[in-house]
Amino acid sequence: MTKNRLFQIFGFLIISSLITSTPACKKIVLGCMDPVACNYSDEVTEDNGSCTYPEENFDCTGGCLNDQDGDGVCDENEILGCMDSLACNFDPNATDQISNSCDYDSCLGCTDANAFNYDSSALIDDGSCQSAASLMLNTWSVVAECSGEFIGGLLPTEITITEGANDGDLVLDLGTDIMIYGTIDIDGNITITNQDIGFDMFSITVSGNGILESETSAVINVYFSSLLINDDCVLTLGPR
């Protein structure tokens, strides 16, 4: 056997030995190795901290883990309440309607800020709004308390108030064609400017002021004066 042939054989053996004794290179794949993570991959060989997880109560696709009514709101996040925007207790945050929970009565009232009986707590107008002038147009029972006896003895126990020529104008009918003219503003303040009225063949100057206290009560202070008479009377008006 020639030297060249021996050299070839020994060289082949050496190279084969090196190949079989040297380990193969391992492929490294970076990524998420947590099986419960949304981006887990079984091909990853080295975790690089990139794992992502779903929000509480949701799966990795953004769907609810529990959604019994199928409305897209997870059961754990449901808010119970009244969902009718016309109800007094409407809850804009509610996601589930509670049967028979909506209230349509407690917030009824007058919502017109210019009305005398305006209710700031009312949310739904019930058609009850009335102006102070319209409330005064009625027949009232009268309790008169006067500083003197003469005028007090002439005043009736009932007076009828009618509407004057203009909005807010009032005509107080004291009977026997004796009228007192006044005005009332939107807040119920009553004003009686100086004017002369006749009582049994003599004239008396009257003036005064008052207030509509509620839909069923008013108080009017009337001042009667002449050469012989100076009486201050408080007229308390109430239902007949």
Residue pairs with C-beta under 8 A, 6 or more apart in sequence:
26 45
27 45
28 45
28 46
29 41
29 43
29 44
29 45
29 46
30 44
30 45
30 46
30 47
30 48
30 50
31 39
31 41
31 43
31 44
31 46
31 47
31 48
31 50
32 39
32 40
32 41
32 44
32 47
32 48
32 50
32 51
32 52
33 40
33 44
33 46
33 47
33 51
34 40
34 47
34 51
36 53
37 51
37 52
37 53
38 51
38 52
38 53
38 54
38 60
39 50
39 51
39 52
40 51
54 60
54 62
56 76
57 64
57 65
57 66
57 74
57 76
57 77
58 64
58 65
58 74
59 65
64 72
64 73
64 74
64 75
65 74
66 74
66 75
66 76
67 73
67 74
67 75
68 75
69 96
71 95
71 96
73 95
73 96
77 95
78 95
78 96
79 91
79 93
79 94
79 95
79 96
80 94
80 96
80 98
80 101
81 89
81 91
81 93
81 94
81 96
81 97
81 98
81 101
82 89
82 90
82 91
82 94
82 97
82 98
82 101
82 102
82 103
83 90
83 91
83 94
83 96
83 97
84 90
84 97
84 102
85 92
86 104
86 124
87 102
87 103
87 104
88 102
88 103
88 104
88 105
88 106
88 107
88 108
88 123
88 124
89 101
89 102
89 103
89 106
90 102
104 124
107 121
107 122
107 123
107 124
108 122
108 124
108 125
108 126
109 119
109 121
109 122
109 124
109 125
109 126
109 128
110 117
110 118
110 119
110 122
110 125
110 126
110 128
110 129
110 130
111 118
111 119
111 122
111 123
111 124
111 125
111 129
112 118
112 125
112 129
114 131
114 186
115 129
115 130
115 131
116 130
116 131
116 132
116 135
116 186
116 187
116 188
116 212
116 215
117 128
117 129
117 130
117 135
117 215
118 129
130 215
131 186
132 184
132 185
132 186
132 187
132 188
132 212
133 163
133 167
133 168
133 170
133 184
135 188
135 212
135 215
136 161
136 170
136 184
136 190
136 212
136 218
137 161
137 162
137 163
138 160
138 161
139 158
139 159
139 160
139 161
139 240
140 158
140 159
140 160
140 161
140 218
140 237
140 238
140 239
140 240
141 157
141 158
141 237
141 238
141 239
141 240
142 155
142 156
142 157
142 158
142 159
142 235
142 236
142 237
143 235
143 236
143 238
144 152
144 155
144 233
144 234
144 235
144 236
145 152
145 233
145 234
145 236
146 152
146 155
146 231
146 232
146 233
146 234
147 230
147 231
147 232
147 233
148 229
148 230
148 231
150 229
150 231
151 199
151 204
151 224
151 229
151 231
151 233
152 231
152 233
154 199
154 200
155 174
155 233
155 235
156 174
156 175
158 240
159 172
159 173
159 174
159 175
159 235
159 237
160 173
161 170
161 171
161 172
161 173
162 170
162 171
162 173
163 169
163 170
163 171
164 170
164 171
164 181
164 183
168 183
168 184
168 185
169 181
169 182
169 183
170 181
170 182
170 183
170 184
170 190
171 179
171 180
171 181
172 179
172 180
172 181
172 182
172 220
173 179
174 180
174 197
178 197
178 198
178 199
179 197
180 192
180 195
180 197
180 206
180 222
181 192
181 193
181 195
182 190
182 191
182 192
182 193
182 208
182 220
183 190
183 191
184 190
184 191
184 212
188 211
188 212
188 213
188 218
189 209
189 210
189 211
190 208
190 209
190 210
190 211
190 212
190 218
190 220
191 208
191 209
192 206
192 207
192 208
192 209
192 210
192 220
192 222
193 207
194 205
194 206
194 207
195 205
195 206
195 207
196 203
196 204
196 205
196 206
197 203
197 204
197 206
198 204
202 226
203 226
204 224
204 225
204 226
204 229
205 224
205 225
205 226
206 222
206 223
206 224
206 225
207 222
207 223
208 220
208 221
208 222
208 223
209 220
209 221
210 218
210 219
210 220
210 221
210 235
211 218
211 219
212 218
213 219
216 238
216 239
217 236
217 237
217 238
218 236
218 237
219 234
219 235
219 236
219 237
220 234
220 235
220 237
221 232
221 233
221 234
221 235
222 232
222 233
222 235
223 231
223 232
223 233
224 230
224 231
224 232
224 233
225 231
